[in-house]
Amino acid sequence: MPIIQSVDRALHILELFDEYEKELKITDISERLMLHKSTVHSLLKTLQKHGYIEQNPDNGKYRLGMKLFERGNLVIQSLDIRELAKPHLQALTKETQQTVHLVVLDGKEGVYIDKVEGITSSALYSRIGRRIPIHCSSVGKALVAFKSLEEIDSILKDYDFAYRTEHTITNKEDFLKELETVRKHGFSRDNQENEPGVNCVAIPVKNYTGEVVAAMSISSPVMRFNEEQIQWQIDLLKEEASKLSAKLGYGYEN
């Protein structure tokens, strides 16, 4: 397959910039690519015209342009989180034999976007596409807890803290205290708050900006798991959620 030389050279120019070389003079670029300065100048002007290169007006050096950020952001947004998360959900189910969920926030509710059934399904409520309240679910708490206070206030405005079981949090004050606990420990729990006899633990999944974009959870029957086993589930969840967050870019710029 033939290579278009000018395109190849332009891409090589972009690849010269990194966290150590944020700005370069035209002579630096010319020497590193072993190209004549006039050729480099033409390539830079073309890249600059389209926003992929900028020139610092103070020192005349060149740097990457905002168009690259724009294009890169589109790539990140196009990542299918379900596809990326699937092997992690499967790994958790294989290890624990329990049902594992992937949930995202939509307005004031969580939405199940994927689910891997365990050998003995304990969560009767869940199915892909179904909505779940945030106040009585571990995934809901994980999705909301790390938002700003302003965002939380907006979500909870006129929120209906509907009663589900005798363990359900039914008022804003107690729910805000619960979110503080989630932020402190990095995970959330639903101990029979949504379904009697079902315990659920969840961990938030973060993207490249540090924003929580999903939550992963494990549901298990209360009668079969003690606190030590629940902590084991939490540790497994943290490990897999961390791997998924890394796939979404979290940790590289944080």
N, C-alpha and C positions, 0 to 999 in steps of 0.2 A: 504494500500500500504506500503510495507516494506521500511524502511529508511536505507541507507548504512551509518553506523556509522562513518567511516573514512571521507567520503565526508561531512557529517553533521558537524563534528568537524572542518574540514578545512574551511568550509564556516563561521563558528562561529569565527574563528580566523580572517578572513578578515573583519568581521563586527565589531571587536573591535576597528579598526582604524577609526578615524574621524578627524574633523578639530581641535579638542582639543588634541587628542592622535595620533600624527603623527608617533611617534616611540615608541616601547615597548620592554622591555627586556623579555627574555624567562621566567624568574621567574614571571613577571607581567602577562603574558599570561597564564601560568600554574595555578596561583592562581585564576584568574578570571574565567577560564573555569573548575577549579577543576580537572585538569588532571596532571598526572605525567610528570615531565620535559622531560623524555626520549620520551614519547609519543608526546609531543608538539614539541620536537626537530625533530622527524621524519616527522611530518606533515609540519613543516616549511621548511625543506630541500626539500620536495616534491614540495611545492608551489614555492620555490626559483628556483628549477630546471626548472620550466615552466614559470618563469618570473612574477608570481603573487605576490611574496614577494622578497624584497631585504634586504640585511644586510649592515648597515652603517659600513664601515671599520674603522672609527674613534672611535666609541664607542661600537660597537658590537650589537647595537639595531636593531630591525627589523622594516621595513616600507613597505607600499604597493609598488608593482612593476609597471613598465610602461605597462605591458601586460594588466592590468586592464583599463588603459587609452585607449589603442588600442581597446579593446573589447567594452568599453563604447562608443567610438567614432563611431563604426560600428552600434551600436543600434540607436544613434542619427541620423546618416546618413540614416538609413532605415525608419525613420518616414515619413509617407506619408503626406506631408504638405497640400495636397488637402483635405484629410480626416479630418485633424486637423482643417483646416480653414473653412470647410463647415458650421458648426453651427454659426460661427461668420458672415459669408457672409449672411446667412439666417436671422440672427438677425438684421443686418443692413438694408436689404431689407424690412423686416417686419416693422421696425421703420420708414423708410424714404419713402417707396413705390417706390424707385428708383433702377436702375440697379447697381449691385455691382460686381467688378472684383477682381480676384487674378492673379497677373502677376509676372513672373520671368525674369531675364536677361539671354539672350543667345547671346554671342558675343556683337554686337553693337545694338541689338534690344531687345525689350521686347516681351514676348510670353504669351498670355492669356492661363492660365491653368485651370481656372474655372470662372464661371459666373452665377449669379442668377438674373433673369430678374425681373424688377419692373413692377408694374401694367401698367405704360405707359413707354415703352422703348424709351429712348432718343438717345442712342448710336447706330448708324446704322453700324458703322465700326467693332465693336467687335464681335468675336466669338471664342470659345475655339480652340486653336491651331493656331490662326492667330497671325501674328507678327505686332508690332507697333513700330514706330520710337521713340527714346528716347528724341529727342529735342523738340517735339511738344506734348508730353503726360505727364500728371501728374505722371503716374506710372513710366515712363522712367526716369523722373527727380528724383523721390524718390529712384529708384534703383541705380542710379549713384552718386548722390550727396555726399554720405557718404563714398565713396571709397577714397583711397589715391590719391594724386595729380599725382603720377606716373601712377596709374591705369586709372585715368580719361584721362590723356594725351594719353595713349595707345588706349583707346576706341575711342577718338576723332581724332586719326591720320587718315587722308584721309576720314573723315566722311562727308557724304553728308547731309547738312542742307537743305533738300528739302522743297520747298514752298508748304504749304497745304491750308492756308487761309491768309487773310490780317493780322492776329494776330500772325502768326508763327515766331518764332525766326529763323533767317536764317544765323547766323554767330557764330563762336566760342566764341568771346569776350562777346557777350550778353548772350550766353548760360552759360558761366562760372559765370557771375554775377547772373544769375538766380539760379544756384546751390548754391551760397553763401547764397542767400535768403532762400532756402530750408533748408540748414544746420542751419541757424539762428532760423527759426521758427518751424522746425521739421515736416513740411508738404509741399506738393507741389500742384500747381494748373495748370490747362490747361483751360484757358478762351477762348474757341473757336479757339484754336491753331491747333487742328487736324480736328474738324468738326464744321462747322458753326452752331451756335445756341446751342451748347453743352458745358456745364461747367463740369469740372471733378476735384475732389480733391483726393489726395492720401497720405497714410502714409506708411513708411517703416516697414517691419517685420524683426526682428533680431533673430539670433540663439544664442546658448550658448556662442559663442565667441564674440558676439557683431556685427557680420557681417550681413549686410542686405542681406537676402536670397529671399525676395519677397516684393511685394507692394500690398496693398489693396486700392481700389478706389471706389468712388461713382460718377456716371454720372447723370446729371440732365439738363433739358432744361433751358437755360438762362432766358427766359421770365417768368418762374414760381417761380424763387428763387432770393431773394434779398441777400445782404451781411450778414445780421443777420442770415438768414436761412442757408447760406453756412457755416458760423462759427459753427452753430449747427451740420451740417454734419461732419465737421472736428472734433469736440469734440467727436461725436459718433465713428468716425473712430479711433481716438486715443485710446479710451477705448477698442474697440474690437481688434485692432492691438496689444495693450499691452498684452491682455489676450493670444493671439496667440503666441506672442513672448515668454511669460512665459512658454507656453507648449513646446516650443523649447529650453528651458533652459536659456533664457536670463534673467539676473538679479540675478542669483544664485551665479555667480562668478564675477560679474561686479560691 
